[in-house]
């Protein structure tokens, strides 16, 4: 479970840094990649059924990532002709917060207590 959470944190951090720090990838393409990956990681985590605390924090991180990256898709769907720079505070703040939350979930104890 820890590896999955660290992988999720790395993917979101790398996508965010590629889009916003280097400007070599369009944010819509990153959102199209990040949303299905978030859903797949969430489904895999639910199937694995890890420790309760880790699952709650991981779920919060996944929902945060979905809200952040999904907001770009909603913005694009509402205005497909976006030629100027769009200010999407949710889309800029939530993906790195999700990456940090995934790291917190990975650091939680991985054992179940009876």
One Martini backbone bead per residue (centre of mass of N, CA, C, O) as a GRO file, in nm:
protein
  114
    1UNK     BB    1   0.057   0.064  -0.019
    2UNK     BB    2   0.296   0.257  -0.003
    3UNK     BB    3   0.376   0.243  -0.303
    4UNK     BB    4   0.114   0.355  -0.418
    5UNK     BB    5   0.125   0.633  -0.272
    6UNK     BB    6   0.402   0.719  -0.383
    7UNK     BB    7   0.322   0.703  -0.679
    8UNK     BB    8   0.095   0.910  -0.668
    9UNK     BB    9   0.269   1.146  -0.574
   10UNK     BB   10   0.466   1.143  -0.813
   11UNK     BB   11   0.267   1.185  -1.044
   12UNK     BB   12   0.147   1.456  -0.947
   13UNK     BB   13   0.415   1.610  -0.925
   14UNK     BB   14   0.511   1.574  -1.217
   15UNK     BB   15   0.269   1.693  -1.365
   16UNK     BB   16   0.278   1.968  -1.227
   17UNK     BB   17   0.573   2.044  -1.306
   18UNK     BB   18   0.542   2.026  -1.611
   19UNK     BB   19   0.314   2.233  -1.643
   20UNK     BB   20   0.408   2.484  -1.431
   21UNK     BB   21   0.737   2.492  -1.467
   22UNK     BB   22   0.786   2.420  -1.794
   23UNK     BB   23   0.555   2.431  -2.020
   24UNK     BB   24   0.538   2.137  -2.205
   25UNK     BB   25   0.235   2.092  -2.107
   26UNK     BB   26  -0.084   2.058  -2.120
   27UNK     BB   27  -0.331   2.069  -1.883
   28UNK     BB   28  -0.536   1.882  -2.023
   29UNK     BB   29  -0.352   1.639  -2.062
   30UNK     BB   30  -0.289   1.603  -1.762
   31UNK     BB   31  -0.586   1.559  -1.677
   32UNK     BB   32  -0.636   1.308  -1.858
   33UNK     BB   33  -0.422   1.144  -1.698
   34UNK     BB   34  -0.494   1.190  -1.385
   35UNK     BB   35  -0.786   1.093  -1.351
   36UNK     BB   36  -0.762   0.787  -1.424
   37UNK     BB   37  -0.530   0.732  -1.223
   38UNK     BB   38  -0.689   0.801  -0.969
   39UNK     BB   39  -0.911   0.590  -1.008
   40UNK     BB   40  -0.726   0.339  -1.023
   41UNK     BB   41  -0.589   0.374  -0.746
   42UNK     BB   42  -0.850   0.369  -0.580
   43UNK     BB   43  -0.944   0.087  -0.667
   44UNK     BB   44  -0.691  -0.065  -0.572
   45UNK     BB   45  -0.710   0.022  -0.274
   46UNK     BB   46  -0.991  -0.105  -0.220
   47UNK     BB   47  -0.909  -0.398  -0.286
   48UNK     BB   48  -0.674  -0.417  -0.072
   49UNK     BB   49  -0.751  -0.314   0.206
   50UNK     BB   50  -0.629  -0.128   0.413
   51UNK     BB   51  -0.576   0.070   0.645
   52UNK     BB   52  -0.790   0.296   0.768
   53UNK     BB   53  -0.619   0.556   0.785
   54UNK     BB   54  -0.492   0.532   0.506
   55UNK     BB   55  -0.759   0.528   0.346
   56UNK     BB   56  -0.864   0.807   0.428
   57UNK     BB   57  -0.623   0.974   0.328
   58UNK     BB   58  -0.618   0.859   0.040
   59UNK     BB   59  -0.905   0.950  -0.032
   60UNK     BB   60  -0.857   1.252   0.008
   61UNK     BB   61  -0.633   1.272  -0.204
   62UNK     BB   62  -0.796   1.169  -0.447
   63UNK     BB   63  -1.020   1.387  -0.434
   64UNK     BB   64  -0.830   1.625  -0.463
   65UNK     BB   65  -0.720   1.545  -0.739
   66UNK     BB   66  -0.991   1.535  -0.890
   67UNK     BB   67  -1.065   1.831  -0.841
   68UNK     BB   68  -0.817   1.965  -0.965
   69UNK     BB   69  -0.807   1.826  -1.250
   70UNK     BB   70  -1.118   1.846  -1.315
   71UNK     BB   71  -1.136   2.158  -1.336
   72UNK     BB   72  -0.999   2.173  -1.614
   73UNK     BB   73  -1.215   2.013  -1.770
   74UNK     BB   74  -1.449   2.203  -1.705
   75UNK     BB   75  -1.326   2.459  -1.823
   76UNK     BB   76  -1.294   2.340  -2.110
   77UNK     BB   77  -1.599   2.269  -2.155
   78UNK     BB   78  -1.698   2.572  -2.124
   79UNK     BB   79  -1.407   2.671  -2.283
   80UNK     BB   80  -1.261   2.575  -2.579
   81UNK     BB   81  -1.138   2.878  -2.663
   82UNK     BB   82  -0.883   2.893  -2.491
   83UNK     BB   83  -0.625   3.141  -2.524
   84UNK     BB   84  -0.585   3.230  -2.256
   85UNK     BB   85  -0.514   3.270  -1.939
   86UNK     BB   86  -0.628   3.070  -1.685
   87UNK     BB   87  -0.775   3.112  -1.367
   88UNK     BB   88  -0.720   2.822  -1.147
   89UNK     BB   89  -0.703   2.774  -0.825
   90UNK     BB   90  -0.784   2.481  -0.785
   91UNK     BB   91  -0.586   2.364  -1.012
   92UNK     BB   92  -0.324   2.473  -0.858
   93UNK     BB   93  -0.357   2.370  -0.551
   94UNK     BB   94  -0.459   2.060  -0.533
   95UNK     BB   95  -0.236   1.875  -0.656
   96UNK     BB   96  -0.010   1.934  -0.440
   97UNK     BB   97  -0.185   1.857  -0.198
   98UNK     BB   98  -0.224   1.564  -0.287
   99UNK     BB   99   0.073   1.481  -0.280
  100UNK     BB  100   0.112   1.536   0.023
  101UNK     BB  101  -0.118   1.347   0.120
  102UNK     BB  102   0.007   1.089   0.008
  103UNK     BB  103   0.257   1.105   0.189
  104UNK     BB  104   0.107   1.087   0.456
  105UNK     BB  105  -0.026   0.811   0.400
  106UNK     BB  106   0.252   0.659   0.371
  107UNK     BB  107   0.343   0.732   0.683
  108UNK     BB  108   0.150   0.560   0.793
  109UNK     BB  109   0.059   0.300   0.944
  110UNK     BB  110   0.056  -0.056   0.811
  111UNK     BB  111  -0.104  -0.162   1.057
  112UNK     BB  112  -0.317  -0.374   1.233
  113UNK     BB  113  -0.539  -0.346   1.502
  114UNK     BB  114  -0.735  -0.538   1.733
   0.00000   0.00000   0.00000
